[in-house]
Amino acid sequence: DGTANVDMTLTYTGCPAREMLLNEVKQSVSAVDGVETAEITLVWSPGWTVEMVTEQGKKSLREFGLSV
């Protein structure tokens, strides 16, 4: 029906990048062919772990200056 439902989590509930991340995910998902509406839901279970980060994600985080 053109709606993409995404469940995502953050590293912790008080993440200072919360709104930025939600907006970026919504924009990225909305740009996919066939997606008319992107619904993003924050979930807290299971809890976030570094094992959830892809190798590309880890590389990007290191390039950004974060230790993974």
SEMARLO-415674 format. One record per residue (C-alpha): x, y, z. Coordinates in steps of 0.02 Angstrom, whole numbers, plus 50000, padded with zeros to 5 digits. Last residue first. Example, Ala and Ser with C-alpha at 12.3 -4.5 7.8 and 13.67 -1.06 7.14 Angstrom:
2
506844994750357 506154977550390 
END
This chain:
68
516625004650910 517625020250951 516875035950876 517845048050767 516615050050622 517725038550519 517555025750660 515645027450654 515655025150465 516715009450478 515575002550614 514065005950504 514884997350356 515234982250468 513414982350520 512934988450693 511794976950794 513304969050881 513594986050965 512084982451074 510374990751085 509074983551202 507844971251128 506714979351165 506724998251167 505685002151014 505545018650921 504245018350782 504525025850610 503085026650486 503635030450309 502315035250182 502355034449992 503615020649972 503625013049798 505415017649758 506395021149917 506565039749957 505315038650101 506485026450189 507925038750180 506865053550236 506115043950382 507825037450434 508565054850427 507135062550525 507185049350662 509065050950674 509015069950689 507615069050817 508545056650928 510305063950914 510375068551099 509985050451147 509015050751310 508215033651284 509855024751250 510825017751102 509325020850993 508045008650927 507135006350764 505494998950704 505105003850526 503405003150442 503435006950256 501785012450179 501515011549991 500005000050000 
END
